Amino acid sequence: MNVITRVKVRGFHEDRFGHVNNARYLEFLEEGRWDYLDVRGPEAGFLSLGVFPVVAHLSISYRRPTSAGDTVRIATRVAETSSRKIVMYQTIHQEGTDKLCCEADITIVLVDSETGRPAILNDKIIRAWPDLASVNDDT
């Protein structure tokens, strides 16, 4: 399930070339992931599961610029899981035109808060975060 976040693009998001700097897209994507977790993440939070999320890999494709005054729509969902990772898929579209600005695959690893090592996505974690069970899972 996609969770949608809207962000109004401000002047401070732009670089000297008059469009949103590529690093700002990473912030927009992070905002979308936090909104997703607020709505669809583990009900009692990660600490109750003894883990915390870490971005291990990010692949982003920039498609078109956006500028101050635009509103962008960030869609975030869990795309796939394996025994030790979660891949989230995110897109950013210009609101109103529906033009794709960028898309990204973000690989997240849950780290065991006691050992500091990657945690296995066990039944307890999957029960607490139902979206993990609804995607292709090869655990």
JOWO-V373950 format. One line per field, one symbol per residue. phi: phi as a letter, one per 30 degrees, with the letter a starting at -180 (. if undefined). burial: # if it has 16 or more other C-alpha atoms within 10 Angstrom, else .. A space follows every 50 residues. Layout:
phi=???
burial=???
This chain:
phi=.dccbcbddcedddcdcibddeddedddddeddddeddcbdeecidddci bbdbdcabbbbccadbbejdcccccbadcabbdbbbcccbbbcddjcidd cabbcccccdcdddcicecdddedddddbedddccebcd
burial=..#####.#...##....###...#..######.###..###...#.... ###......#.....##...###########..############....# #############....####...#..##.###......
